[in-house]
Amino acid sequence: MMRRHGLPVWFSNTDIVGARQWHDEIGAALRRCDWFVLVLSPRSVESIWVKRELLFTLQQQRFDNRIVPLLYQSCQYEELSWTLSAFQMIDFTDTFEAGCQALLRLWGLGFQR
């Protein structure tokens, strides 16, 4: 969906090819990106790697006002980090389309079906 709107997206499941050191690939992607969209779900909240990625971005001044928590499924996101309550969430729990509209509005883009 985001690629259709012209936004470059990096996602570990599709962007890490075989025989690569996945932790190095994640680190390289974090160093390249301008924004950090954190997809929150019960599973992501329990992931040590998601926690590490969030901690990395919280320590980088270039991510000030560029960390976007996206509430994909209802979860106890405070368990991942107490800092998340300070961020404006993009809510995808109602409808996917409404969530996309809110996320794209953040970057000044209109939603296209």
N, C-alpha and C positions, 0 to 999 in steps of 0.2 A: 504494500500500500504506500509506504513512504517513498520507495524508489519511483513509483508511478508519478509522484508529485515532484520529482527531480531532486530528492534528498538522498545523499549518499548514506548508506546504512551498512554497518558492520555487525554481523551476528555470528557467534562462534560456531554454531551448528552448520552454517552454510559457507563460512569464509575461511575456515581452517581446513586445508587440504591434507591428505594422507602424508605420513612420514614427517610431519612438522612437530616441533616442540610447542604444544598448545599454550603452555604458560608464557612462553616467549612471544607467541603470536598475539595473545591477549594484551600483554604489556606494550607491544609495538602499536597495536590498535588504539590503546588508551593514550599513548603519546601523540598519535596523529589526530585524534578527534577534537572537535571544537565544543561539542555538547555531550553530556552523559545522560542518557535516558535510562532510568532504572525501573525495570518492569517488576512490580511487586505482586507476589502470589505466595501462597503457603510454602511452595517448594523453593522459591528464590530466597525467601526470608531465612530458610534453614541452610542455604548454601554458603560454605566458607569462602568459596571463590567470589561470589557476589559481594560478600562482606569485604573481601580484600580489594575488589575493584572500587567499591564505594569509598573505602578508607583512602585509597590512592587519590581519588578525585577530590575528596574533602581536603587533602593536604596541598593540592595544587591551586595556586591563586588564579590561574587562568580559567578555572571552572567556577569562580565566583559568579553567582546568578546564572549558571549554565548546567546545573544539575536538575534534572526533571524527573521526579518520581511519578511513575505511571501506575495507577492502581488497576491492575488487570483482574485480580480476584480478591475478595475480601480476605484480609489476613492481619496478623499481629505484627505490623511492620516495625513497631518500636523494638521488637526483639532483634532486628537487624541492626538498628542504630537509633539511639535516642534523639539524634539530630533531625530525623526525617519529619518530625511534627512541625518543624520550622519552615518547611518547604510547601509551596502550593502544589497540591496533587493534581494530576490530570486523571480524571475518573473514567475508566473504561467499563465499570461494573454495570452501568445502565444499558448503554448500547455501544457497539463498536463504532458506529458512524459518529455518534456524539463525541466519543473519545477522540477520534481522528480529527474532527472539526476543532476541538479545543487544543489539541497538540499542534496542528498546523497553524492555528491562529497565533500561537506563541511566536512562530517564525514569520508571521505576516503573510501566510499563504492561505488560499481558499481551498476548500475541500472539493475534490473532483471524484465522482463515482467511477 
